[in-house]
Structure formats: C-alpha cells, structure tokens
Amino acid sequence: MLDRTEPAHCTVCCCTLANKILMVLFMVLLIFAILFGNLVTLAVVLGTKHFHTPQGYLKASLAVADLAVGIFVVPLSVYAEVYLMVTDSAPEWTSYNSQSVSFHPCNIIGPIFAGCTLVSITTIFLLTIERSIAVLRPLHKDSVITRKRTTILIVLSWVGSFFLAVSPMLFSSEIALEYNSCSRMCNYALGTIGEFPSQAWNILLLFPAFDFTLLGGTVVINIISLSSIRQHSKRRKHLAMSECQNTTNPTFSDIKAAKTIGTLTVAFTASFTPIAVFVVGNVLGNKWCNFSFFAFWILATNSCWNVIIYSVRDQKFRLRAHKLLMPFQRKDTTKT
C-alpha cells in the first residue's frame, strides 16, 4: 500500500446522494441507539441493588465497551461522511495511513473499536462461565463467583484486550491504521509495502483466532449449560421437588439468566462472524469492498443489541428500566 490510500470506492451504500444520506442517517440513529440503550443498562445495573452482583458487574463492563463504540467510533465515521457530502471532498487525513502523518485519528479510534470488540467477546465468555457455574454447581456459586474475583477478571479482560488491539502496531512496522473507503471505518492495513509479509499476516490473524477460540468455548459451555437445564426441567416434571433438591438444583432465576447469556452469545456470534471472514479473506488478498462495509457495520450494530435482549429476556431489568423512564414519559404526557 502506498502512502496515500486508494481513491474512494463506489460501494453499494454510497454511490448516489440518496444512499449517502441514508448511510449517514443510519450512523446517526445507531449512535443514539447505542448511547440510549447502554446508558439505560448502566443506570439499571448501577442504580439497583439487585444487580450489584458478579453478573451485574460483567453486564456493566459490556455496556461500557459498547458505549465507547457509540461515543468514539461511529461519530468519526459520521464526521468523515458528512464532510465528504458537504465539501465534495474527503477530509485530508482519510487519504493517508497512520504511518504517513504525525497524528492520525485512526491511531486512537482503530484500537478503541478493536479493543472494545475484544472486551465484549471476553465479557460474554466470562458471563457464560459465571452462569455455567450457577447452573452446574449451584452450591459452589457464591464461594467461587465473588465480586472481588469478578472485578479482577474485568480489569484483566480490558488490559488484555487493548494490548491485543495495539499489538499489530507494536510488533510489526508494516501494519498501519487508515480510514477505509470501503468499510467507512478505521481499519488495520499495510503501511508502505505492497504484499503481506509473513509476520504481518500472522499478527493480523491473531484477531479471528483469538475471537473464534473464545466464541467457540462460549458456545460449547452454553450447550453444556442448556443441556443441564433441559435435564433439570425433565426431572421437575416427573419428581416432586423436595427441600434437598431445591438446594442442589439451579434456581429459576439462574436458569433464566443462563438462557439470556445464551441469546447474547448467539447474537454476538452472528454479528462477529462476517468480520472474521473478512479479516481472513483480506489477509489472503481479497478486497471484498461491499462485503467489508456490511461486515463492519453489522458488528457495530451489536453494541445496541444487549439492552434489547435484557429487556426481552429479563423481567426485573425490564421493570427497572421502565421505572427509570417513567419521569420522561410523564413529561411528554404533560406537554401534550
């Protein structure tokens, strides 16, 4: 790749003015959805004693990671696209990669998006571990899963994820960051040479390898937990629940929470798979311009799915969120 990036591609989203307007409108709506949904999640988790649990801490960590996408990542894309529409020319920094200028916005935004994506994956993995212990070993749940241990794991997940996010620039001088004209986001790219050297190839493959390892483990653990839940449900149909059984079997709330985490896992796997396929294909030399746009923005929309899943699957979360929003609904009613 040369010092200047290639000219803007006419992707399926941006070939006409109408498509550009729709794309910017989608980005703006996505920002509001991410901010609103995750601020509600943080307000419910932090403002309700019932949610001051290891599971609640993990959900708060997930909400912070998603919130960062709405605050930093998507607004930069909105700025670049609006600037292009208004001036009929892209911002100057979009024509260069991070190795060609002293300061490039993608040096900050790129690692934030990658780091927050990795935090989301590790957090969902930790949520799955926490729920599997509650379902498979209910008597050991309180002694094994503590708030202190959960806090330590959350800190380690953030540190490890962001270290992995900046590792391509730390360990390879051939990898840079650029505003990609296909995905309309900050992406990793080659710096000043035209072919992928083996070291850069291996470093870029760390992302899908790490992500699919965690997601694969998460799916397996969820299958084991859900199988245990199914067996437990069958026993409840055929046997009267004695006190002994009540103490050794998972509670209804644990079962409900495990199913919610399973839904989160399916949603995140579905949103992440296209980007992993794109990264592997890109490393192998495929451009896939149109596909890259949809892959990156499907992943970005995942940042507003969590609150929807909580609201649908968790009645206590839904009721608490409704109470938080009641004052705003009353103000609207008063105005009308």
C-alpha positions in Angstrom: 0.0 0.0 0.0 1.3 3.4 -0.9 1.5 6.4 1.4 -1.8 7.6 0.0 -4.8 5.3 0.1 -6.7 4.3 -3.0 -9.5 6.6 -4.3 -12.9 6.3 -2.7 -14.7 3.2 -3.8 -18.3 3.4 -5.1 -19.8 0.9 -2.7 -23.4 -0.2 -2.7 -24.1 2.2 0.2 -22.5 5.3 -1.2 -22.8 5.5 -5.0 -25.7 8.1 -5.0 -26.5 11.1 -2.9 -29.7 9.3 -1.6 -27.6 6.3 -0.5 -25.1 8.6 1.2 -27.8 10.4 3.1 -29.4 7.1 4.2 -26.0 5.9 5.3 -25.3 9.0 7.5 -28.9 8.8 8.9 -28.3 5.1 9.8 -25.0 6.1 11.5 -26.6 8.9 13.5 -29.5 6.7 14.6 -27.0 4.0 15.6 -25.2 6.5 17.8 -28.4 7.4 19.6 -29.4 3.8 19.9 -26.1 2.8 21.4 -25.9 5.7 23.8 -29.5 5.4 25.0 -29.5 1.6 25.3 -26.2 1.3 27.2 -26.8 4.3 29.4 -30.1 2.7 30.5 -28.3 -0.6 31.1 -25.7 1.2 33.3 -28.4 3.1 35.2 -30.3 -0.1 35.9 -27.2 -2.1 36.9 -25.5 0.6 39.0 -28.7 2.0 40.5 -30.4 -1.2 41.6 -29.1 -3.2 44.5 -30.5 -6.4 43.0 -28.0 -6.1 40.1 -24.9 -5.5 42.3 -23.7 -9.0 41.6 -20.8 -10.5 39.6 -23.2 -10.9 36.7 -24.3 -7.3 37.0 -20.6 -6.1 37.1 -20.0 -8.1 33.9 -23.0 -6.5 32.2 -21.9 -3.1 33.2 -18.4 -3.8 31.7 -20.1 -4.9 28.5 -22.2 -1.7 28.4 -19.1 0.5 28.9 -17.4 -1.2 25.9 -20.5 -0.8 23.7 -20.8 2.8 24.9 -17.3 3.6 23.8 -18.2 2.5 20.2 -21.1 5.0 20.2 -19.0 7.8 21.7 -15.8 7.4 19.7 -16.0 5.0 16.7 -19.3 5.8 14.9 -19.1 9.6 15.3 -15.7 9.7 13.5 -17.4 7.9 10.5 -20.3 10.4 10.6 -17.9 13.3 10.6 -15.9 11.9 7.6 -19.0 11.2 5.6 -20.8 14.5 6.3 -17.6 16.4 5.5 -17.4 14.5 2.2 -21.1 15.3 1.4 -20.8 19.0 2.3 -17.4 19.8 0.6 -17.5 17.1 -2.1 -14.0 16.0 -0.9 -12.9 13.7 1.9 -11.0 15.0 4.9 -7.3 15.1 4.2 -6.4 12.6 6.8 -8.6 9.9 5.2 -6.2 10.0 2.2 -3.2 8.8 4.3 -2.5 6.0 6.7 -1.1 6.4 10.2 2.5 5.9 9.1 2.4 8.9 6.7 1.4 11.6 9.2 2.4 12.6 12.7 -1.1 12.3 14.1 -3.9 10.3 12.6 -7.4 9.9 14.2 -7.4 6.2 13.4 -4.4 5.7 15.8 -6.9 6.2 18.6 -10.2 5.1 17.1 -9.0 1.9 15.5 -7.6 0.4 18.7 -10.7 1.6 20.6 -13.0 -0.3 18.2 -10.8 -3.4 18.2 -10.3 -3.3 21.9 -13.9 -2.8 22.8 -14.9 -5.7 20.4 -12.4 -8.0 22.2 -13.7 -6.8 25.6 -17.2 -7.7 24.5 -16.1 -11.2 23.5 -14.2 -11.8 26.7 -17.0 -10.4 28.8 -19.6 -12.7 27.2 -17.2 -15.6 27.8 -16.9 -14.6 31.5 -20.7 -14.3 31.7 -21.1 -17.8 30.2 -18.6 -19.2 32.8 -20.4 -17.4 35.6 -23.8 -18.8 34.5 -22.5 -22.3 33.9 -21.2 -22.5 37.4 -24.5 -21.3 38.7 -26.3 -24.0 36.7 -23.9 -26.9 37.0 -22.6 -26.2 40.5 -25.2 -24.2 42.3 -23.9 -25.0 45.8 -20.5 -23.6 44.9 -21.7 -20.5 43.1 -21.4 -18.0 46.0 -17.9 -19.3 47.1 -16.4 -19.5 43.6 -18.0 -16.4 41.9 -17.3 -13.4 44.1 -17.5 -9.7 43.3 -13.8 -9.2 44.0 -12.7 -12.0 41.6 -15.1 -10.7 39.0 -13.7 -7.2 39.3 -10.2 -8.6 38.8 -11.2 -10.6 35.8 -12.9 -7.5 34.3 -9.7 -5.4 34.7 -7.6 -8.2 33.2 -10.0 -8.5 30.2 -9.8 -4.8 29.5 -6.0 -4.7 29.8 -5.5 -7.9 27.7 -8.0 -6.8 25.0 -6.5 -3.4 24.5 -3.0 -4.9 24.5 -4.1 -7.2 21.7 -5.7 -4.3 19.9 -2.4 -2.3 19.7 -0.2 -5.4 19.2 -0.2 -5.1 15.4 1.5 -1.7 15.6 3.8 -2.8 18.4 5.1 -5.9 16.8 5.1 -5.1 13.1 6.3 -2.0 11.4 4.4 -3.0 8.2 0.9 -2.6 9.7 -0.7 0.8 10.0 -4.2 2.2 10.5 -6.3 4.0 7.9 -9.8 5.2 7.2 -11.0 2.6 4.8 -13.1 3.9 1.9 -14.9 0.5 1.7 -15.9 -0.1 5.3 -16.1 3.6 6.2 -14.2 2.9 9.4 -10.7 2.9 10.8 -9.1 -0.4 9.8 -5.7 -2.1 10.0 -3.8 -2.0 6.8 -0.3 -2.4 5.3 2.0 0.6 5.8 4.3 1.2 2.9 4.8 -2.1 1.1 2.5 -3.9 -1.3 2.4 -7.5 -0.2 1.7 -9.1 3.2 4.9 -10.3 4.8 4.5 -13.5 6.9 4.9 -11.7 10.2 2.1 -9.2 9.5 0.0 -12.0 8.1 0.4 -13.9 11.4 -0.3 -10.9 13.6 -3.5 -9.9 11.8 -4.7 -13.5 12.1 -4.4 -13.2 15.9 -7.8 -11.4 15.9 -10.0 -14.0 14.3 -8.0 -16.8 16.0 -8.5 -15.3 19.5 -12.1 -14.3 18.9 -13.2 -17.7 17.5 -11.4 -19.5 20.2 -13.3 -17.6 22.9 -16.6 -17.7 21.0 -16.2 -21.4 20.3 -15.5 -22.1 24.0 -18.5 -19.9 24.9 -20.8 -21.9 22.5 -19.6 -25.2 24.0 -20.2 -24.1 27.6 -23.6 -22.7 26.7 -24.6 -26.0 25.1 -23.5 -27.9 28.3 -25.4 -25.5 30.5 -28.6 -25.6 28.4 -28.4 -29.4 28.3 -28.2 -29.4 32.1 -31.2 -27.1 32.2 -33.2 -29.3 29.9 -32.4 -32.4 32.1 -33.4 -30.4 35.2 -36.7 -29.4 33.6 -37.5 -33.0 32.8 -36.8 -34.0 36.4 -39.1 -31.3 37.7 -41.9 -32.8 35.5 -41.5 -36.3 36.9 -40.5 -35.7 40.5 -41.9 -33.6 43.4 -39.3 -31.0 44.4 -38.0 -31.8 47.9 -36.0 -29.3 50.0 -32.8 -31.2 49.3 -33.5 -30.9 45.6 -34.2 -27.2 45.9 -30.8 -26.6 47.3 -28.8 -28.7 44.9 -30.5 -27.7 41.7 -30.2 -24.3 40.0 -32.8 -21.7 40.8 -35.3 -20.4 38.2 -33.5 -17.0 38.1 -30.2 -18.8 37.4 -31.8 -20.8 34.6 -33.4 -17.7 33.1 -30.1 -15.8 33.3 -28.3 -18.7 31.6 -30.8 -18.6 28.7 -30.3 -14.8 28.4 -26.5 -15.3 28.1 -27.1 -18.0 25.5 -29.1 -15.5 23.5 -26.3 -12.9 23.9 -23.8 -15.5 22.6 -25.8 -16.3 19.5 -26.3 -12.6 18.7 -22.7 -11.7 19.1 -21.5 -14.8 17.1 -23.9 -13.8 14.3 -22.6 -10.2 14.2 -18.9 -11.1 14.5 -18.7 -14.0 12.0 -18.8 -11.7 8.9 -15.9 -9.6 10.2 -13.8 -12.6 11.0 -14.5 -14.0 7.5 -13.5 -10.6 6.0 -10.3 -10.4 8.0 -9.2 -13.8 6.9 -10.1 -13.1 3.3 -8.3 -9.7 3.4 -5.2 -11.3 4.7 -5.4 -13.7 1.8 -5.6 -10.8 -0.7 -9.3 -10.4 -1.3 -10.6 -6.8 -1.3 -14.4 -7.5 -0.8 -15.3 -3.9 -0.7 -19.1 -4.1 -0.4 -18.9 -7.0 2.0 -16.5 -5.2 4.3 -19.0 -2.3 4.7 -21.8 -4.7 5.8 -19.4 -6.8 7.9 -18.1 -3.8 10.0 -21.4 -2.1 10.4 -23.2 -5.3 11.4 -20.6 -5.7 14.1 -21.1 -2.0 15.2 -24.9 -2.5 15.5 -24.2 -5.3 18.0 -23.4 -2.5 20.5 -27.1 -1.8 20.9 -28.5 -5.3 20.9 -27.7 -6.1 24.5 -30.3 -3.8 26.1 -32.9 -5.2 23.8 -32.0 -8.8 24.8 -32.1 -7.9 28.5 -35.4 -6.2 28.1 -37.0 -9.1 26.4 -35.5 -11.9 28.5 -35.1 -10.3 32.0 -38.3 -9.1 33.6 -36.6 -7.5 36.5 -34.4 -5.5 34.2 -37.4 -4.5 32.1 -39.4 -3.3 35.1 -36.5 -1.3 36.5 -35.8 0.3 33.1 -39.5 1.2 32.8 -39.4 2.9 36.2 -36.3 4.9 35.2 -38.0 6.1 32.0 -41.3 6.9 33.7 -40.4 10.5 34.6 -39.6 11.3 30.9 -42.8 9.7 29.8 -44.8 11.8 32.3 -43.1 15.0 31.0 -44.1 14.1 27.4 -47.7 13.5 28.6 -47.8 16.8 30.4 -46.6 18.7 27.4 -49.2 17.1 25.2 
